[in-house]
């Protein structure tokens, strides 16, 4: 329980820092719709509406998303993550970049759903990888509501490309969680390949069409519950 309280305090401190004389460097909102038919655990077919917000500040960065899941039988559920990271360069007043490392962070995540809350605390780095718009690595100790605590590795990335005069973006995440009592280790590798159709439609904001593919091994820590799930995607960046 102590770790949960520490995680809540860290998350609150990061959000307080965000509102105290903070300079926002960039901000992005995204709205996406996914339709897929190969889900595991529950209905195989679902529609998912996702709202995301990402922002960079002088104190660090923050990412938030919420999924609204609509099932074939008419039921709905919701899931969200809030992930602020506090820059140690900002905190110490010293530049901590070196080589491929752009900065080092205190990282936290609050995962919440209809019946649970998980709190993750750890450290992260932002990496300068050639060609990538961003590449982040976070290591967490998780305090979980419904199962034993574990550790998690999270990677996130974004790789833009121009092919035949058309703009594409490959982005996504990889979560690897260690095993704990009654649960297997699990890996969720989910990415999206998207084509920016905005220039064809004369839009100033970015509208993407593409495919999301989820490669999830031991989903939710359930042994051999392996999901291989392609889905059609529409995503608006504004």
For each residue, the residues with C-beta under 8 A, 3 or more apart:
1: 4 5 143
2: 5 6
3: 6 7 119 121 141 143 149
4: 1 7 8 119 143
5: 1 2 8 9
6: 2 3 9 10 121
7: 3 4 10 11 108 110 119 120 121 143
8: 4 5 11 12 110 119
9: 5 6 12 13
10: 6 7 13 14 106 108 121
11: 7 8 14 15 82 84 108 110 119
12: 8 9 15 16
13: 9 10 16 17 86
14: 10 11 17 18 59 60 62 84 85 86 106 108
15: 11 12 18 19 84
16: 12 13 19 20
17: 13 14 20 22 59 60 86
18: 14 15 22 57 59 62 84
19: 15 16 22
20: 16 17
21:
22: 17 18 19 57 58 59
23: 57 58
24: 27 55 56 57
25: 56 57 58
26: 55 56
27: 24 53 54 55 56
28: 52 53 54 55 237 238
29: 51 52 53 237 238
30: 50 51 52 53 54 235 236 237 238
31: 49 50 51 52 235 236 238
32: 48 49 50 52 233 234 235 236
33: 47 48 49 50 233 234 235
34: 47 48 50 212 231 232 233
35: 46 47 48 231 232
36: 39 45 46 48 212 214 229 230 231 232
37: 44 45 229 231
38: 44 227 228 229 230
39: 36 42 43 44 45 46 227 229
40: 44 216 219 225 226 227 229
41: 219 220 222 225
42: 39 46 71
43: 39 46 71 72 73
44: 37 38 39 40 72
45: 36 37 39 71 72
46: 35 36 39 42 43 69 70 71 72
47: 33 34 35 69 70
48: 32 33 34 35 36 67 68 69 70 231
49: 31 32 33 67 68 70
50: 30 31 32 33 34 65 66 67 68
51: 29 30 31 65 66
52: 28 29 30 31 32 63 64 65
53: 27 28 29 30 62 63 64 65
54: 27 28 30 61 62 63 64
55: 24 26 27 28 61 62
56: 24 25 26 27 60 61
57: 18 22 23 24 25 60 61 62
58: 22 23 25 87 90
59: 14 17 18 22 86 87 90
60: 14 17 56 57 84 85 86 87 90 105
61: 54 55 56 57 84 85 87 105
62: 14 18 53 54 55 57 82 83 84 85
63: 52 53 54 81 82 83
64: 52 53 54 80 81 82 83
65: 50 51 52 53 80 81
66: 50 51 78 79 80
67: 48 49 50 78 79 80
68: 48 49 50 76 78
69: 46 47 48 76 77 78 79
70: 46 47 48 49 76
71: 42 43 45 46 74 75 76 77
72: 43 44 45 46
73: 43
74: 71
75: 71
76: 68 69 70 71
77: 69 71 113 114
78: 66 67 68 69 113 114
79: 66 67 69 111 112 113 114
80: 64 65 66 67 111 112 113
81: 63 64 65 109 110 111 112
82: 11 62 63 64 109 110
83: 62 63 64 107 108 109 110
84: 11 14 15 18 60 61 62 108
85: 14 60 61 62 105 106 107 108 124 138
86: 13 14 17 59 60 90 91 105 106
87: 58 59 60 61 90 91 103 104 105
88: 91 92 96 103 104 105 106
89: 92 93 94 95 96 97 103 104
90: 58 59 60 86 87 93
91: 86 87 88 106
92: 88 89 96
93: 89 90
94: 89
95: 89
96: 88 89 92 101 103 104
97: 89 101 102 103
98: 101
99:
100: 127 128 129
101: 96 97 98 104 125 126 127 128
102: 97 125 126 127 128
103: 87 88 89 96 97 125 126
104: 87 88 89 96 101 123 124 125
105: 60 61 85 86 87 88 123 124 125 126 138
106: 10 14 85 86 88 91 123 124
107: 83 85 120 121 122 123 124 138 139 140
108: 7 10 11 14 83 84 85 119 120 121 122
109: 81 82 83 118 119 120 138 140 154
110: 7 8 11 81 82 83 117 118 119 120
111: 79 80 81 116 117 118 119 120
112: 79 80 81 116 117 118
113: 77 78 79 80 116 117
114: 77 78 79
115: 146
116: 111 112 113 144 145 146
117: 110 111 112 113 145
118: 109 110 111 112 142 143 144 145
119: 3 4 7 8 11 108 109 110 111 142 143
120: 7 107 108 109 110 111 140 141 142 143 152
121: 3 6 7 10 107 108 140 141 143
122: 107 108 138 139 140 141 152
123: 104 105 106 107 138 139
124: 85 104 105 106 107 136 137 138 139
125: 101 102 103 104 105 136 137
126: 101 102 103 105 134 135 136
127: 100 101 102 135 136 137
128: 100 101 102 135
129: 100 132 135 157
130:
131: 159
132: 129 135 157 158 159
133: 158 159 160
134: 126 156 157 158
135: 126 127 128 129 132 155 156 157 158
136: 124 125 126 127 154 155 156 157
137: 124 125 127 153 154 155
138: 85 105 107 109 122 123 124 153 154 155
139: 107 122 123 124 151 152 153 154
140: 107 109 120 121 122 151 152 153 154
141: 3 120 121 122 149 151
142: 118 119 120 149 150 151 152 177
143: 1 3 4 7 118 119 120 121 149
144: 116 118 147 148 149 150 180
145: 116 117 118
146: 115 116
147: 144 150 180 181 182 183 221
148: 144 180 181 182 183
149: 3 141 142 143 144 180
150: 142 144 147 177 178 179 180 183
151: 139 140 141 142 177 178
152: 120 122 139 140 142 175 176 177 178
153: 137 138 139 140 174 175 176
154: 109 136 137 138 139 140 173 174 175 176
155: 135 136 137 138 173 174
156: 134 135 136 171 172 173
157: 129 132 134 135 136 170 171 172 173
158: 132 133 134 135 169 170 171
159: 131 132 133 169 170 171
160: 133 167 168 169
161: 167 168 169 170
162: 165 166 167 168
163: 166 168
164:
165: 162
166: 162 163 195 196
167: 160 161 162 195 196 199
168: 160 161 162 163 193 194 195 196
169: 158 159 160 161 192 193 194 196 208
170: 157 158 159 161 191 192 193 194
171: 156 157 158 159 191 192 194
172: 156 157 189 190 191 192
173: 154 155 156 157 188 189 190 191
174: 153 154 155 187 188 189 190
175: 152 153 154 186 187 188
176: 152 153 154 185 186 187
177: 142 150 151 152 185 186 187 221
178: 150 151 152 185
179: 150 183 184 185 221
180: 144 147 148 149 150 183 221
181: 147 148
182: 147 148 221
183: 147 148 150 179 180 186 220 221 222
184: 179 218 221 222 223
185: 176 177 178 179 218 221
186: 175 176 177 183 216 217 218 219 220 221
187: 174 175 176 177 215 216 217 218
188: 173 174 175 214 215 216 217 219
189: 172 173 174 214 215 216
190: 172 173 174 212 213 214 215 216
191: 170 171 172 173 212 213
192: 169 170 171 172 210 211 212 213 233 235
193: 168 169 170 210 211 213
194: 168 169 170 171 208 209 210 233 235
195: 166 167 168 208 209 210
196: 166 167 168 169 199 206 207 208
197: 200 201 207 208 209
198: 201 202 203 204 205 206 207
199: 167 196 202 203
200: 197
201: 197 198 207
202: 198 199
203: 198 199 206 207
204: 198
205: 198 236 237 238
206: 196 198 203 236 237 238
207: 196 197 198 201 203 234 235 236 237
208: 169 194 195 196 197 233 234 235 236 237
209: 194 195 197 233 234
210: 192 193 194 195 233 235
211: 192 193 230 231 232 233
212: 34 36 190 191 192 230 231 233
213: 190 191 192 193 228 229 230 231
214: 36 188 189 190 227 228 229 231
215: 187 188 189 190 227 228
216: 40 186 187 188 189 190 219 226 227 228 229
217: 186 187 188 226
218: 184 185 186 187 221 222 223 224 225 226
219: 40 41 186 188 216 222 225 226 227
220: 41 183 186 225
221: 147 177 179 180 182 183 184 185 186 218
222: 41 183 184 218 219 225
223: 184 218
224: 218
225: 40 41 218 219 220 222
226: 40 216 217 218 219
227: 38 39 40 214 215 216 219
228: 38 213 214 215 216
229: 36 37 38 39 40 213 214 216
230: 36 38 211 212 213
231: 34 35 36 37 48 211 212 213 214
232: 34 35 36 211
233: 32 33 34 192 194 208 209 210 211 212
234: 32 33 207 208 209
235: 30 31 32 33 192 194 207 208 210
236: 30 31 32 205 206 207 208
237: 28 29 30 205 206 207 208
238: 28 29 30 31 205 206
